[in-house]
Amino acid sequence: MFEIGIQMRKERGAENVFDFSIGNPDVEPPEPVIEALRRVATENRPRSHGYMPNAGFPEVRARIAAIATQLGATIDHETAPERLDLIDVPDPRSAARAFLRMRGSPVSPLPP
């Protein structure tokens, strides 16, 4: 999947291509992120170098729910939804699409 972005940059110019493939950001991480990565790598805590649970970390979910509440929305951060009504995804080949379909959520690819 990354080869497509590389090819498109060659054909159209890097300034005209925004590659949002999984794990392939277009911008460098901010310095606080770099510092956090260094700290975690130096601490070498067991099980700190893997993927998070699919539903996310509970403390992050709680924080997002708190921000949503401040903005007037309500999010149940205690449980992950078993099925969502409809999810629009920009790329029908994305891993997010596969994950949502496994959970029984219908997925609607967005038009190009």
VOPAGU-2260 file (C-alpha; in pm, 1 decimal, decimal comma):
REM VOPAGU-2260
SITE   aa  ch    i         X         Y         Z
SITE  MET   A    0       0,0       0,0       0,0
SITE  PHE   A    1     287,5     240,7      67,0
SITE  GLU   A    2     425,2     194,9    -282,8
SITE  ILE   A    3     116,3     364,0    -428,3
SITE  GLY   A    4     192,4     682,5    -233,0
SITE  ILE   A    5     555,3     675,9    -344,4
SITE  GLN   A    6     451,1     634,3    -707,6
SITE  MET   A    7     190,5     910,0    -685,9
SITE  ARG   A    8     449,9    1150,6    -540,0
SITE  LYS   A    9     675,8    1080,0    -838,3
SITE  GLU   A   10     392,9    1131,5   -1086,7
SITE  ARG   A   11     215,1    1429,7    -929,9
SITE  GLY   A   12     474,6    1591,6    -705,4
SITE  ALA   A   13     508,9    1539,1    -330,9
SITE  GLU   A   14     329,3    1867,0    -254,6
SITE  ASN   A   15      16,7    1734,8    -430,7
SITE  VAL   A   16     -10,1    1398,1    -252,0
SITE  PHE   A   17    -138,3    1341,2     100,0
SITE  ASP   A   18     -74,6     978,9     193,1
SITE  PHE   A   19    -285,6     883,9     493,9
SITE  SER   A   20    -201,7     513,1     484,8
SITE  ILE   A   21    -196,6     346,2     823,7
SITE  GLY   A   22     117,0     444,0    1011,6
SITE  ASN   A   23     237,2     676,3     736,3
SITE  PRO   A   24     180,4    1038,2     844,7
SITE  ASP   A   25     275,8    1329,7     622,0
SITE  VAL   A   26     415,9    1542,6     903,2
SITE  GLU   A   27     685,3    1490,8    1161,4
SITE  PRO   A   28     563,8    1430,4    1518,0
SITE  PRO   A   29     572,8    1725,4    1758,3
SITE  GLU   A   30     863,9    1740,6    2000,8
SITE  PRO   A   31     651,6    1631,3    2303,2
SITE  VAL   A   32     568,6    1308,8    2115,5
SITE  ILE   A   33     936,4    1246,7    2040,0
SITE  GLU   A   34    1019,3    1306,2    2407,9
SITE  ALA   A   35     747,5    1061,3    2518,6
SITE  LEU   A   36     875,9     797,0    2275,4
SITE  ARG   A   37    1229,5     840,0    2407,0
SITE  ARG   A   38    1107,1     811,4    2765,8
SITE  VAL   A   39     908,6     493,0    2700,4
SITE  ALA   A   40    1193,6     335,7    2503,8
SITE  THR   A   41    1443,7     420,2    2779,6
SITE  GLU   A   42    1221,2     285,9    3058,5
SITE  ASN   A   43    1186,6     -44,3    2870,5
SITE  ARG   A   44     873,3    -141,1    3063,8
SITE  PRO   A   45     733,8    -484,8    2977,5
SITE  ARG   A   46     450,5    -481,0    2721,1
SITE  SER   A   47     488,8    -109,4    2644,9
SITE  HIS   A   48     586,8    -154,6    2280,4
SITE  GLY   A   49     273,0    -305,9    2133,5
SITE  TYR   A   50     -64,6    -207,1    1999,7
SITE  MET   A   51    -335,0     -76,7    2228,8
SITE  PRO   A   52    -665,7    -260,2    2267,2
SITE  ASN   A   53    -902,4    -205,7    1973,2
SITE  ALA   A   54   -1142,9     -14,9    2195,4
SITE  GLY   A   55    -860,6     212,2    2315,9
SITE  PHE   A   56    -720,1     279,2    2660,3
SITE  PRO   A   57    -991,9     345,2    2921,2
SITE  GLU   A   58    -826,8     664,6    3046,7
SITE  VAL   A   59    -805,5     806,4    2692,2
SITE  ARG   A   60   -1166,3     712,0    2621,1
SITE  ALA   A   61   -1274,8     884,1    2942,4
SITE  ARG   A   62   -1085,5    1201,0    2847,4
SITE  ILE   A   63   -1238,7    1206,3    2498,7
SITE  ALA   A   64   -1584,5    1158,7    2651,3
SITE  ALA   A   65   -1519,0    1450,6    2889,0
SITE  ILE   A   66   -1419,9    1676,8    2599,6
SITE  ALA   A   67   -1724,8    1562,8    2400,1
SITE  THR   A   68   -1945,7    1647,8    2698,5
SITE  GLN   A   69   -1797,2    1998,7    2711,4
SITE  LEU   A   70   -1887,5    2032,1    2343,6
SITE  GLY   A   71   -2245,5    1918,5    2404,6
SITE  ALA   A   72   -2220,0    1555,1    2290,0
SITE  THR   A   73   -2267,6    1239,7    2494,5
SITE  ILE   A   74   -2034,9     943,8    2458,5
SITE  ASP   A   75   -2055,7     623,1    2659,9
SITE  HIS   A   76   -1687,9     559,6    2723,5
SITE  GLU   A   77   -1747,4     263,4    2955,4
SITE  THR   A   78   -1833,8      17,2    2679,0
SITE  ALA   A   79   -1723,6     -19,9    2321,0
SITE  PRO   A   80   -2015,9     -28,1    2082,8
SITE  GLU   A   81   -2092,4    -378,5    1963,8
SITE  ARG   A   82   -2237,8    -248,7    1640,7
SITE  LEU   A   83   -2258,0      95,6    1493,4
SITE  ASP   A   84   -2533,4     202,2    1254,7
SITE  LEU   A   85   -2316,0     312,8     963,5
SITE  ILE   A   86   -1954,7     416,5     931,2
SITE  ASP   A   87   -1813,7     615,0     639,1
SITE  VAL   A   88   -1454,2     529,6     557,8
SITE  PRO   A   89   -1240,6     713,0     300,6
SITE  ASP   A   90   -1058,7     402,7     177,7
SITE  PRO   A   91   -1248,2      74,8     134,3
SITE  ARG   A   92    -920,9    -118,6     170,1
SITE  SER   A   93    -839,6      23,7     513,4
SITE  ALA   A   94    -783,9    -187,0     822,2
SITE  ALA   A   95   -1048,0      25,6     995,5
SITE  ARG   A   96   -1303,9    -102,8     746,2
SITE  ALA   A   97   -1207,8    -463,8     816,2
SITE  PHE   A   98   -1227,2    -406,8    1192,1
SITE  LEU   A   99   -1568,2    -241,0    1172,1
SITE  ARG   A  100   -1705,5    -516,8     951,3
SITE  MET   A  101   -1580,8    -779,0    1199,7
SITE  ARG   A  102   -1786,5    -599,0    1466,1
SITE  GLY   A  103   -2093,0    -618,8    1242,8
SITE  SER   A  104   -2103,8    -251,7    1148,9
SITE  PRO   A  105   -2201,4    -170,3     792,1
SITE  VAL   A  106   -1934,2      33,0     614,7
SITE  SER   A  107   -1997,7     288,3     343,9
SITE  PRO   A  108   -1698,0     385,1     128,0
SITE  LEU   A  109   -1683,3     759,5      65,3
SITE  PRO   A  110   -1667,2     866,3    -301,0
SITE  PRO   A  111   -1324,1     979,8    -426,3
